[in-house]
Amino acid sequence: MKSRCRIEVHFPDRESLDAAAAALSHEADVGGRSTTKMIGKDKTLALEIEAQDVVALRAAANACLRALQVFENVDKVSQNFDRRGKSDLPRNDKEVQEDEEGK
């Protein structure tokens, strides 16, 4: 039984949408039993997934959602960098410990 779904994701700007679309481009045809079409309009990215069956639809949707989650996490981390390219987040456990000892 053919199955379809549409996922719409809203972004703060077109630049973020384009970056997410590029990150998702490799997820377009997972396993050969589904196809994913991406449509960007304004600041909204629509993913239209069509699959041969519900299992393939779920697999394709999960792959796209996982990729979007990674993109979102990377975006959050990148927002913690200042203009000099330095992060205000500790890089490892030793830095966390040094920060705590210094306080």
C-alpha positions in Angstrom: 0.0 0.0 0.0 1.5 3.4 -1.1 2.0 5.8 1.8 2.7 9.5 1.9 3.5 12.2 4.5 4.5 15.8 4.5 6.7 17.4 7.2 7.1 21.1 7.3 9.9 22.8 9.2 10.1 26.5 9.8 13.4 28.3 10.1 14.4 31.7 11.4 16.0 32.7 8.0 16.5 31.4 4.5 20.2 30.8 5.1 19.3 28.2 7.8 16.8 26.6 5.5 19.3 26.3 2.7 21.9 24.8 5.1 19.4 22.2 6.4 18.3 21.3 2.9 21.9 20.7 2.0 22.3 18.5 5.1 19.2 16.6 4.2 20.0 16.1 0.6 21.7 12.7 1.2 18.5 11.4 3.0 16.4 11.8 -0.2 16.2 8.1 -1.2 16.7 5.8 1.8 16.7 2.1 0.9 15.1 2.6 -2.6 11.5 2.0 -1.3 10.8 5.7 -0.8 11.5 9.1 -2.3 11.7 12.4 -0.6 11.1 15.7 -2.3 12.3 18.9 -0.6 10.5 22.2 -1.3 11.8 25.4 0.2 9.5 28.4 0.2 10.3 31.6 2.2 11.5 30.2 5.5 9.7 26.9 5.4 11.1 23.6 4.2 8.6 21.0 3.3 9.6 17.3 3.0 7.2 15.2 0.9 7.9 11.5 1.4 6.3 8.8 -0.7 6.9 5.1 0.1 5.9 1.7 -1.1 4.6 0.8 2.3 4.2 2.2 5.9 7.5 0.6 7.1 9.5 2.4 4.4 7.6 5.6 5.1 8.5 5.4 8.7 12.2 4.7 8.0 12.4 7.6 5.6 10.6 10.0 8.0 12.9 8.9 10.8 16.0 9.4 8.7 14.9 12.9 7.8 13.9 13.8 11.4 17.2 12.5 12.8 19.2 14.6 10.2 17.1 17.6 11.2 17.8 17.0 14.9 21.5 16.8 14.2 21.3 20.1 12.2 19.4 21.7 15.1 22.0 20.6 17.6 24.9 21.8 15.5 23.1 25.1 15.0 22.7 25.5 18.8 26.3 24.8 19.4 27.4 27.2 16.7 25.4 30.0 18.4 27.6 29.6 21.5 30.7 30.8 19.5 31.6 34.4 19.8 32.8 36.5 16.8 36.4 35.5 17.4 35.6 31.9 16.8 36.0 30.8 20.4 33.3 28.9 22.2 32.0 29.9 25.6 31.4 26.2 26.3 34.0 24.0 27.9 35.7 21.6 25.5 36.2 18.7 27.8 35.9 17.5 31.4 39.2 19.0 32.5 38.1 22.5 31.5 34.9 22.0 33.4 36.9 20.9 36.5 39.3 23.9 36.1 36.3 26.3 35.8 34.8 24.9 39.0 38.1 25.1 40.9 38.7 28.6 39.7 35.3 29.8 41.1 
